[in-house]
């Protein structure tokens, strides 16, 4: 019986796999220890790679942190845009907008970015990171805006609903840092939904 050999990975595939392992490990280190206690040596250990392998991909702590944020926000952007594009007739638009906002603002990506933004001393690096986050998040918000408009919501109403919903959910997420009450959050978001429905009804 002829045994089929597993296809050998290319050098590019092995390189990309190592890079992804380092980035995933960096996410976990940032999540557990925060930026103030973030050490690249901890990332190499968590990823199961040598310090040399890590430094081959990311020469400095700044480069590693920046690439890590690109990594997580790229995934978030793809997920949000896919959801917005998948909206079809009969779907509960408000529920989907609120759910997507909640998943993002209550996510590891958001809390890591919040921690980094408030911990970095370098104004230059902070601005670079915030530019990247902005460029990664705004297309997702635009995708939801277009979805609302495509399903019959006036442009100004869509803008108002989206801005206010994102602001509310973001505020609740920050509140969770010192007062995590999921049941209260659910109730408030339900109340917000009823307020939005009333507002939309008056604009039609």
C-alpha positions in Angstrom: 0.0 0.0 0.0 1.4 3.3 -1.0 1.6 5.9 1.8 0.9 9.4 0.8 3.3 11.9 2.3 2.0 15.1 3.8 2.7 18.1 1.6 5.7 20.0 2.8 5.0 23.6 3.8 6.8 26.3 1.9 9.2 28.6 3.7 6.6 31.4 3.2 4.0 29.3 4.9 6.2 28.4 7.9 7.2 32.1 8.2 3.5 33.2 8.2 2.6 30.5 10.7 5.3 31.7 13.1 4.3 35.3 12.7 0.7 34.5 13.5 1.7 32.5 16.5 3.6 35.4 17.8 0.8 37.8 17.2 -1.8 35.5 18.9 0.5 35.2 21.9 1.0 38.9 22.1 -2.8 39.4 22.2 -3.0 37.0 25.2 -0.1 38.7 27.0 -1.6 42.1 26.5 -5.0 40.8 27.7 -3.6 39.2 30.8 -0.8 41.7 31.8 -1.7 45.0 30.1 0.6 47.2 28.2 2.4 48.5 31.3 3.7 44.9 32.0 4.0 43.8 28.4 7.4 42.1 27.8 8.4 40.7 24.4 10.2 37.8 26.2 6.8 36.7 27.6 5.4 36.8 24.1 8.2 34.5 22.7 7.6 32.1 25.6 3.8 32.0 25.1 4.2 31.5 21.4 6.7 28.7 21.9 9.4 30.4 19.7 12.9 31.6 20.3 13.7 35.2 21.0 15.6 35.2 17.8 12.6 34.0 15.8 10.4 36.7 17.4 13.0 39.4 16.7 13.3 38.3 13.1 9.6 39.3 12.7 9.4 42.2 15.1 12.6 44.0 15.9 11.1 46.3 18.6 8.3 46.3 21.2 6.6 49.1 19.3 6.6 47.1 16.0 5.2 44.0 17.8 2.4 46.0 19.5 1.5 47.8 16.3 1.4 44.5 14.3 -0.7 42.9 17.1 -3.3 45.7 17.0 -3.4 45.4 13.2 -3.9 41.7 13.5 -6.9 41.9 15.9 -8.5 44.8 14.2 -8.2 43.2 10.8 -10.2 40.3 12.1 -12.8 42.5 13.7 -13.2 44.6 10.5 -13.7 41.5 8.4 -16.3 40.1 10.8 -18.3 43.3 11.1 -18.3 44.0 7.4 -19.4 40.4 6.6 -22.3 40.8 9.0 -23.4 44.1 7.5 -23.2 42.7 4.0 -25.1 39.6 4.9 -28.2 41.6 6.0 -31.3 40.5 4.1 -34.9 41.5 3.9 -36.8 40.5 7.0 -33.8 40.7 9.3 -34.0 42.6 12.6 -31.7 45.5 11.7 -31.6 47.1 15.1 -30.8 43.9 16.8 -28.0 43.1 14.5 -26.5 46.6 14.8 -26.6 46.5 18.6 -25.2 42.9 18.7 -22.3 43.8 16.4 -21.5 47.0 18.4 -21.7 45.0 21.7 -19.4 42.3 20.4 -16.8 44.8 19.3 -16.9 47.1 22.3 -17.0 44.3 24.8 -14.1 42.5 22.9 -10.5 41.9 23.7 -9.6 44.1 20.8 -11.3 47.1 22.2 -10.1 46.7 25.8 -6.5 46.2 24.6 -6.7 49.3 22.5 -8.1 51.3 25.4 -5.4 50.1 27.7 -2.7 50.9 25.2 -4.1 54.3 24.4 -4.0 55.3 28.1 -0.7 53.7 28.9 1.6 54.8 26.1 3.9 57.7 26.9 5.0 58.3 23.3 2.6 60.7 21.6 3.9 59.7 18.2 3.3 56.0 18.8 -0.1 56.7 20.3 -1.2 58.7 17.2 0.1 56.0 14.9 -1.9 53.3 16.7 -5.1 55.4 16.9 -4.8 56.2 13.1 -4.6 52.5 12.5 -7.5 51.7 14.7 -9.6 54.5 13.1 -8.8 53.2 9.6 -9.7 49.6 10.7 -13.0 50.6 12.4 -14.5 53.3 10.3 -15.1 51.0 7.2 -17.1 48.6 9.4 -19.3 51.5 10.6 -19.7 52.7 7.0 -20.8 49.2 6.0 -23.5 49.2 8.7 -24.6 52.7 7.6 -25.0 51.5 4.1 -26.9 48.4 5.2 -29.4 50.6 7.2 -29.9 52.9 4.2 -30.2 50.0 1.7 -33.1 48.6 3.8 -35.1 51.8 3.7 -33.7 54.0 6.5 -33.2 57.7 5.6 -29.6 58.7 5.5 -29.8 61.2 8.4 -31.7 58.7 10.5 -29.2 56.0 9.8 -26.3 58.3 10.9 -28.2 59.2 14.1 -29.0 55.6 15.0 -25.5 54.4 14.3 -23.7 57.2 16.1 -25.9 57.1 19.2 -25.9 53.3 19.4 -22.1 53.1 19.1 -21.7 55.8 21.7 -24.1 54.1 24.1 -22.5 50.6 23.8 -19.0 52.0 24.0 -20.0 53.8 27.2 -21.4 50.7 28.7 -18.2 48.8 27.8 -16.1 51.3 29.6 -18.4 51.2 32.6 -17.9 47.5 32.7 -14.3 48.1 33.8 -15.5 49.0 37.3 -19.2 47.9 37.3 -19.9 44.8 35.3 -23.7 44.2 35.4 -24.7 42.2 32.3 -28.4 42.1 33.3 -28.5 45.8 33.7 -26.7 46.2 30.3 -29.3 44.0 28.7 -32.1 46.0 30.1 -30.6 49.3 29.1 -30.0 48.1 25.6 -33.6 46.9 25.4 -34.7 50.3 26.5 -32.5 51.9 23.9 -33.9 49.8 21.2 -37.4 50.9 22.1 -36.3 54.6 22.0 -34.7 54.0 18.6 -37.8 52.4 17.2 -39.9 55.4 18.4 -37.4 57.8 16.8 -37.4 55.9 13.5 -41.2 55.8 13.4 -41.3 59.6 13.8 -38.8 60.2 10.9 -40.8 58.2 8.3 
